[in-house]
């Protein structure tokens, strides 16, 4: 099943929760929105926060039958938890 807009929806949902369930300044919230919107595009990031978010999501892909792949991991920790 393909859902190319789920990152955008997640970012909008995070916006609706901001201030009620969590607090982030504008700069940090911008990083969160970026991470949510772009998490499924096969990118990696040298930013520790964004890279960790993306790696965490990708390491959970076996739940939908997709094995995580090292080249799509941003961190050494993420890469060390892949099989290929």
N, C-alpha and C positions, 0 to 999 in steps of 0.2 A: 504494500500500500504506500503510495507516495503522498506526501503532505508538504509541498514546498513552502507553504506560508506559516508553518507551525512556529518558526523562530520569531516571526513578526508578532504572532498572537501572544507568544510568551513574553515578549518585550512589552506589549501593551498591557498584559496582565500584571507584570511587575510594576508598571507605572501606576496601575490602579491600587496596588497594595502598598506602595511607597507612602510612608508617613503614618500608616496605620499598623503595619506589621513589621516594617523595618525602616531604618533611617540611613540614607546615604547622601553625601553632598552631591552637587550637580556633576562634578568631575567623575567621581566614583560611580554614580548612577549611569553616566555616559558609557563607562567601561562595561558595566553590566548589560546595558542595552545592546552594545556592540557584540558582546559575547553571545547573547541570546539570539540576535538576528543572524549572525554569521556562523553559528556553531556547526551547521550541517553542510558547509560549502567546501569541506576538504582543506581548509586553510590551517596553518599553524601560527603560533604567536610567540614572540620572545617576551612579551609581557607576562609576568608570573601569574597574575590573577586570571587573565583571559586564557592563557595556555592551560592552567590547571582546570578551569571550568570545562574547556573543550575536551581535555584528556579524560576527565571524570565522565563526561557524557559518552565518549567513545569507548571507554572501558566497560560501559554498561550495555553496549550494543549486542552482546550475546543474547540478551533478553528477547531480541527480535531475529535471532539467527545469523547475525553478522559478526564475524570475528574481528577484534581490533587489530589494526595494522600499524606497525612501528612508524612508518613514514608519515602517518597522519597524527602522530603524537608530538606535542610541543615540548614536553619535559623529559628528562632522563628517567624520572620515576615512571612516567607513562610508558615510555619505550620499553622499560625493563619488564613490564607486565603484559607484553604482547608475545605472540608466538611467531611473528614473521615480519 
